[in-house]
């Protein structure tokens, strides 16, 4: 399955397997892998970072690896590219800002019709600090 060590690229088989994980397993993968990799991946579009909006909720999708973010982009026809944010910066700068603005995090979404796990910035900060 997913590499125990940090890997620059993932095989197609690993990406395919990861995309089929349950929402809970994808959340766990984000928390465990970003702590090892010391970075988290987002999708940046032409007008900023890709966000989901459904009425009142605004959500930022986050990914444990660039290849999984890139797969999300190509699978869903999203215009954007995977960008890395250092985990320290994400925890100290991004999460407080997201919390202040009421933006939730979608943990490694795969497709729009698949169940995704959503966390608040505060919940993710707590998970990441426990895992470090």
C-alpha positions in Angstrom: 0.0 0.0 0.0 1.2 3.5 0.7 5.0 3.9 1.3 6.2 3.9 4.9 8.9 6.3 3.9 8.7 9.6 2.0 8.5 9.1 -1.7 9.0 11.7 -4.4 6.6 9.8 -6.8 4.0 7.2 -6.3 3.4 4.2 -8.6 0.2 4.2 -10.6 -0.9 1.1 -8.6 -0.4 3.0 -5.3 -2.3 6.1 -6.6 -5.1 3.8 -7.8 -5.3 2.0 -4.5 -5.2 5.2 -2.5 -8.0 6.7 -4.5 -10.2 3.8 -3.6 -9.7 4.1 0.2 -12.7 4.9 2.5 -13.1 8.5 3.7 -11.8 7.5 7.1 -8.7 5.8 5.7 -8.0 8.8 3.5 -8.2 11.1 6.5 -5.8 8.9 8.4 -3.4 8.9 5.4 -3.4 12.7 5.3 -2.6 13.0 9.1 0.1 10.3 9.2 1.8 11.0 5.9 2.0 14.8 6.1 3.6 14.5 9.5 6.3 12.3 8.0 6.7 14.4 4.8 6.5 17.7 6.7 4.4 19.1 3.9 0.8 19.1 2.8 -0.5 19.5 -0.7 -3.2 21.8 -2.0 -4.5 22.6 -5.5 -3.8 26.1 -6.8 -6.0 27.3 -9.7 -5.9 30.4 -11.8 -7.5 32.6 -9.1 -6.1 31.1 -6.0 -6.5 27.8 -4.2 -9.3 25.5 -5.3 -12.1 25.5 -2.7 -15.5 23.7 -2.6 -18.5 25.8 -1.9 -22.0 24.5 -1.1 -24.2 27.3 0.1 -22.8 28.5 3.4 -19.8 26.1 3.7 -16.4 26.8 2.1 -14.0 23.9 2.1 -10.3 23.6 1.2 -9.3 20.2 -0.1 -5.9 18.9 1.3 -3.8 16.0 0.1 -1.0 13.9 1.6 1.1 13.7 -1.7 1.5 15.7 -4.9 0.6 12.7 -7.1 -2.7 12.3 -5.3 -3.5 16.0 -5.7 -2.6 15.7 -9.4 -4.9 12.7 -9.7 -7.7 14.6 -8.2 -7.1 17.5 -10.7 -7.1 15.2 -13.7 -10.0 12.9 -12.5 -12.3 15.8 -11.8 -11.4 18.1 -14.7 -10.2 20.8 -12.2 -8.0 23.6 -13.7 -5.0 23.8 -11.3 -1.8 22.2 -10.1 -0.6 20.6 -7.0 1.4 22.9 -4.7 3.2 22.0 -1.5 3.0 24.0 1.7 5.4 23.3 4.5 3.6 21.6 7.4 5.0 24.1 10.0 3.7 27.0 7.9 0.3 25.2 7.4 -0.1 24.7 11.1 1.0 28.1 12.3 -0.3 30.3 9.5 -2.9 28.5 7.4 -4.9 26.7 10.1 -5.5 29.7 12.3 -6.5 31.8 9.2 -8.9 29.0 7.9 -10.4 28.7 11.4 -10.9 32.5 11.6 -12.6 32.5 8.2 -14.7 29.4 9.0 -13.2 27.4 6.1 -13.3 23.6 6.6 -10.9 21.1 5.3 -11.8 18.2 3.0 -9.4 15.4 3.7 -8.0 14.0 0.4 -11.1 14.1 -1.7 -11.2 11.8 -4.7 -14.3 12.4 -6.7 -17.3 14.7 -6.1 -19.7 11.8 -5.9 -17.6 9.9 -3.3 -18.1 10.5 0.4 -15.4 12.8 1.8 -14.4 13.5 5.4 -14.5 17.1 6.5 -12.6 18.5 9.5 -12.4 22.0 11.0 -9.1 23.7 11.1 -9.1 23.3 14.9 -9.7 19.5 14.6 -6.9 19.0 12.0 -4.5 21.1 14.2 -5.3 18.8 17.1 -4.8 15.7 15.0 -1.5 16.9 13.6 -0.1 17.9 17.0 -1.0 14.5 18.5 0.7 12.7 15.6 3.9 14.6 15.7 
